Amino acid sequence: MSSQGRIPIHRGFAVVAAAAAAVACASPPAPPRDSASEPAKTTHAPALPDLTDIEAQLTEIRGLKFLKDVPAEHQSMEDWGNYLDEELKTMFPPDKVGGFMAGLVRLGMLKQPIDLSEEFKSALLSQAGAYYDPATGKFYYLMTDMAPMLLQTVAAHELVHALQDQHFKLGALLEKMEQEQAEDIRNDDQVLAVRFLVEGEATYVQTLWQTKTMGMDLSANPEMETMAFRMQANMEPDALIELSKQVDMSAMGLEGGDIAKAIESMDKIPPYILHPLMAAYIKGAYFTMELRHAGGWERVAEAYRNLPTTSEQVMHPDKFTGQRDEPTRVSLPALDDVRQAGWKEIDSARHGEYYLALLLRNFDCPGAKANRATAGWDGDLYRAYQREDGRVMFILATTWDSEKDAQEFFDAYKSILTTKCALPEPVETYVEESGDVAYPCGGGGDDTGRLALRGREVFIVEGAPAQLAGVMIRQAKAVEIQHAD
């Protein structure tokens, strides 16, 4: 089974752009500088940090002892690239990745076809400053042309991953999650939720460590801590990227170095890859802070024993720390008419709140509106199909906490059709009696879309001939969804 996002769970990364944004949000203002105090630019790889003091400081902050020493060494980008090549074969199986990509393009998660494996590799080559490998119990520096303090910060992040592995078994998390997932459905939502937990805790503890070394105990002032982490968690992805770009590289002796290049390269990474990657650090740090405020570090530890299952739970921590809001299991009918018409299933996934908001933002839905429209998410299921002529279509079934929430998503999705399908505004072509919205959606002479609302459910079909789209919607509406509440 392919599991998009597998690597960032199994391997703990220090993503330099996300770290720069986190530190910029949480740190006190830097004092004025003069030319005499300018740091010297790094012209060669500095000595790797001594980890002894950092381990002791992290133990004090996190309340967990290192069960064994954590070796660290530098790894070349060539070796890192070779390592990624092997891991990506599992992440994106060659026999499935084409259908995976084609479905995501038809859905709109990707704006255009790309080589998913190569794009993900390129993102990690440019953004990962270091990574921890549970298989070896050590971490590897990938970027070393930075000031000693930043190398120590990278080390602190990776040492938190080592603590997680020693106490909570990072590799076993993946195995447990894969065992619980259906064989034919990628659960991208749960993969992202666990990534929020793993990378969020590392970012949170790293930030507490870094601000403490700068003379400020952020955790001693819960109000200030909450304000700092909430501010960054509420930032839209583009704003976070812009904040990363505003970090003063010259003040840290980083002009022209690996971190500066990483931040400059972010504009080239597709949002489908970059935005969830950064959110895991930034929003995940806020999630970890909320867990700690709700029940101390033991509450954080409990999250590893009883993993979050949805991005909704980590983006709205009260839905995890309070009465846990589990998703409604959405199903689709057999759709025999689709197979009889020559369509073959090529992809299936549960996307969740975060990815559905990303879908809306991809087509110029303002961030705040996209967030509101998806905040009442309660479950979804997407399937993509392809014909021998290469034509692709999808069906997406979603359910929401209330009819009002369903109406909000329905309205938001309808609003993006002017951009997504190049339609005149407003889109007001309704099917008689059903109230569905029917529209041409491009990609073929008779490619159509159908958007339907039924109480707490919203259904979407795009790319199918009009008659087949109507049949699919009617069959999907006939399936009864059993809500947990």
N, C-alpha and C positions, 0 to 999 in steps of 0.2 A: 504493500500500500504506500502510495506517495503521501508525504506529510509536509506540506509547504511550511517553512519556518523551522524545520527539524534542527538544523545546525545551531541556531542561536539558543536553543534550550540545552542541547547536549554540551555545547562549548560556551563558556562564559567569556564574553568579549568586553573590552574597553573601547567603545565607539567614541572617537575623540571629539566629533562635532557635538554629540549629545552631552558629553562631559563638559565641554566648554560652555554650552548653554546653561547647564545645571549650576556650574560654579559662578557664572555671571549673575544668575538669579539669586543665589543663596549667600554670596560673599559680600562683606562690607565694602564700601568704596575704597579704591586704592588711594594711598596718599600721593600728593603731588610729587613729580619727579623732576630732577634736573639732569643735565647731560652728564655730570660726574657720576651719577648713580645708575646710568643706563647699564643694563646687563650686557655682558659680552655675548655676541652671537656665537652659537655653537658651530664650530667648524669641523668637528669630528665626533664620532660616537663617544659619549662620556662613559665613565665607569658605571656599571649597573648598581643600583642602590643596595645597601645592606638592609636585609629584611627584618633583622632581629627587633629593632625598636618599633618598626611599623606593626609587626605581629603583636607585640605587647600592647601597643596603643589600641589596635583593633579589638583585641581581647577585652580590654577595659570598656570600650564603647559598646561592643556587641554582646558581651557577657558569655562568649563561647571560647573555650581554649582550643588551640591547635593541637590535634591529636598526633601529628607528626610534622616534621619540617617540610616546607614547600620549596623545592628547588626552582630556580628560574634561569633562563638563558635566552640569548638573542637568537632569533630565527630569521633567515633571509627571506625576502619576498618571493624568491623563486621556490624555495622549499614550502613556504606557506601556500603558494599557488598550486603546487603539486598536491599538497594535502587537501586543499579545497576540491580539486578535480575529483579525487576519490570519494569525498563525502557527498559531492553534488550528484554523483551517479545514483546514490540512494535517495537523495532529496528529490531529484527530478529524473525518474527512470526514462531512458530514451524512448521506450515504447509507449509512454503515456504523456510525455511533456508536450508533444504537439497538440493533442486534444485539450490538454490543460490550458495552454496558451490561447488556442483558438476560441475556447469557451469564454475565457476572461475578456478577450477583445470584444466578442459579441455582447457580453454583459456590460462592458464599459469599465471594468476594474483596470484594464490596460487600455490606453488610448490608441495604441497601434501594436502590430506584431513585433515581438522582440525575442531574442534568444534568452529565455529565462535563466538558464544555467550560467551563461556568460555574464548576463547583467548582474545576477546575484554575486557571482565571483568578483566582478569588477567593483561592486559596492563594498564588499568585505576587504578587498585588496586596498581600496582607497580609504576606508573608514576605520578599520580595526587597528588600534594601537598596540594591542596585545590580546592573548587569549589563554584561557586555562583549559587543560585537557584532562578530564577525569581518568582517561585510560592510562596516563603516565603519572598523574598526581603532581604535575608541574605546570608552570605557566611560561609562556614564550613572549618576549618583547618583539614586536614587529617594527615599531618606530622608536628610534633612540636619539634622534638629533633634536633633543629638546632640553630645556633647563632641568637641573637635578630635581627641583621641586615637582615638576610635572611628571618626571619619571617615577618619583615616589607616589604621586597620585595614581598613576596607572598601576603601579604595584599594589597600592591599597585596594583598588577595585578588584584586581585579580585574586588577591589574598582573601577577599570576602567570598569569591567563588570557591576558593579552596576550602574555606570554612563550611560553606553550604554542602560541598561534596563530602567532606569528612563526617559531617553530622547528619545530612539528609539524603546523601547518595544521588547526585544529579543524574547520572546515567540511568538509574532505576526509575526516575520520574518519567523519562521518555518511554521506557518499556511498559510501565504501568498504564500510561495514557494510551499507547498504541493497542494494548490488549482490550481496553474499554471501548475503543472506537469501532464502528462498523467497517467491515472490510471494503465496501464499495463507496464510502462517503468520507472525503477529507473533512476533518473538523478543524478548519482553520481558526475558528473562534476560540476553541480551547487551547490550541497551540499558542495563540497570541496571549491568552490569559496567563498561561504558565510562564511565558517569556516575560510578561509584566512582573510577575513575582520574583523570578530569578534575577533579572537585570535591574529591576526596581530596587530590590534590597541592596544590591551591590552599589548602586548609585547613591542611595540614601546614606548608607554607612560611610562610603567614600567621602561624601559631602560633609558629613559630621566630622570625620577625621580631618579633612582639609581645613574647614573653618576653625577647628580647634587648634591646628598648628598655626593659624593666623591670629590666634588670641581671642577667639570668640566661640563660646560653648553654645551652639545653636539650640541643642536639645534642652538646655536649662531654661529656655524661654519658650514654652509651648505656643504662645500666641505669635511670636515672631517666626518660629519654625513653621507653623501652619501657614502663615501669610506667604513666606518665601516659597515653600513647596507648592502651595495652591496656585500661586501666581504663574509658575512655570507650567504646572499641569493644565491650566486653563488656556494656555497659549495655543493658537492655531499653528499647524505644522510650518506654514510659510513664515510665521512670525518667529518661531524657534530657529529656523534656518537663518533668518536675517540676524537674530540675536547672536548666533554663533559667528557670523561674519563680522560682527562688530567688536568681538573680543580683540583687545589691543595686542597684536602679535609682537610688535616691536618691544613692548613693555616686558615681554616674557622671553625675549631673545629668540623668537620663532619665525621671524620674517624669512620667507622662502623655504622653510622646512617642511617636514612631512605633514604636520598638523595644518599648516597654512594651505598646503596643497589639497589636503583632505576636505577642508571647508570650501575651498574654491570648486572642488569637483562635485559638490552636492547637487548643483543644478542639473547635472547630467544623469542623475539617478532617477528612474521612474518613481513617482509617488507611491505606487503599489509596493515597492521594495523599501524606499527610504522612510516614508512616514510611519509605518508600524515599527520599524527598527528604532527610530528615535523615540516614539511614544513609549516603548517598553521601558526606556530609561527614565524619561521625564514624568510620565503619568504613573509609571510603576513606583517611582520614589515616593510620590504622594500616597499611593496605596499602602506601601510599607509603613510610612509614618502614621497613617490612620489605624493600621493594625496595632502598631505599638501603643498609640494613645488609647486604644480600646481595651488592651489587655497585656501591655508590656511585651517583652521579647518572646514570652511563651506563646502569645497569640500569633506572632510571626511564625514561630516553629510549628504551631498547629496548622498553619496554612500549607505547609509541606506535607503534612500527614493527611490533610483533607483538601486537595488542590482546588483552586478556583476552576470553574468549568466554562465561564463565558467572559468576554471582554466587558459585558455589562457589569459583572460583579467587581471587576477591578477598577473600572472607570467611575463607579458609584459605590464606594467602599461600604456604605451602610447596607447595601444589598448582599454583602458578604459577612460583615461583622455583626449585623443584627439578624433578623429573620432572613435566612438565606433564600434568595430569589433564584430558584432553579428554572431553567428554560422549559417551555412546552415543546414536546417532541412533534415536529411537523412531518407529515408524510405526504406523498403524492401517489395518485393512482397508477395502475400499470401502464396506461397510455398505449394500448395495443394499436390504436390507429396510427400512432407515430411510427412504430416499427413497420407496420404494414405499408406505410407510405415510403419506406426506404430510408428512414432515418436511424442512425446508430448512436447510442449514448457514448459520449467521449469524456464527460467530466461530471462530477457530482460533489457538492460541498455544502457545509454549513458555515456561513460567513460571519454572522453576529453583528452587534451594534457598531463596532468600530469600522469594519469594512463597508457596511452599508452607508455610513456617513461619508467615508472616503469616496464611494461611488457617486454620491450626490455632489460632493465637492469637485470631482473630476469634470463636471459639466456646469461649472460656474454657480452652483448653489452656494450662497454665502455660508461660511463656517458655522456661525451661530444658528442659522436656520437649519443646516444639515444636522447639527447636534440635537436641536429640539425635535426635529422630525424623526430621529432614530432613538431618542432617549426612552421611549416606551416599548422598546423591542422586547419580545417574549419568545421568539423562535423563528427559524427560517430553514428552507431547503431549496437548493438550486440544482438543476440538471441541464446539461448542454448536449445537443445532438448535432450530427453532421450527416449530410448525404454524400453520395459518391461524387457529385459534381463540386464538392468542397463547400457547399452552402451550410451555414451554421445557424442554429436557433437555440434559445434557452427558455426554460420556464422557471420562475422564482415564486415560491409560496412563502408568505410571511404572516406571522401572527403577533398581536400587540397586547399590551396590558389592558387597554380599553378601546372602545369604539372611537373615542376622541383621538387617541394615539394613532390608530389605524388611518383615520381621516387625515391627520397631519402628514403621515408618510405618503399617502395617496396624493395629496396636494403637492407635496415637495417633489415627488417623482414626476408628476404631470408637468411641473414647472420647468424641469430640465429637458423636456422633450424638444423644446425649441432649439436647444443646442445639440443635444444628443442625436436627434434625427433630422436636424435642419428643417424644422417645421415653422410655419408662420405662427405668430403669437396673437391671441391665445389659442391653445389647443382645446377645441370644443366639439370634436366629432364623436358623438355618443351613439352607441348601438341602441336601437329602440328596445324598450321594455327592460333590458338588463341593466342599463345605466353604465355599461362598460365604456371606456374610451378606446376607440379604434383609430389607428394611425399608420401611415406608411413609415417604415423605419430604415430604408436604404439597404444597399448591399445586393439587391436583386430586383427584377422587374415587379415581382408581386410580394416582396418582403413586407410583412405587416407587423404591427404591434397591437397588443391588447392589454389594457390596464383595468383591473376589476377590483371592486371593494365589496366585501361581504361581512358586515358586522365588524369583528375584530381582525379580520383577515384581509390582506391585499395580495393579489395575484398578478403576475406580469408574464406575458409571452412576447418574445420579439424574434423576428427572422423567419417566421412560418408563413405559408400561404394563408390567406384570410379565413378560408373555411376550416383549415386544420387548427388555426389559432383559436377560433371559436369553440371547436370541439374540446381542445385542451383546457380552456378556461372553464367550460361547463363541467368537465369531469373533475377538475381540481376543486371547484366549488362544492361538488357533491360529496367530497370527503369530509367527514366529521372530525374536528380537532378537539381532543379532550384537554381542556385547560386545567392546570394544577389547582387554581383557585376556585 
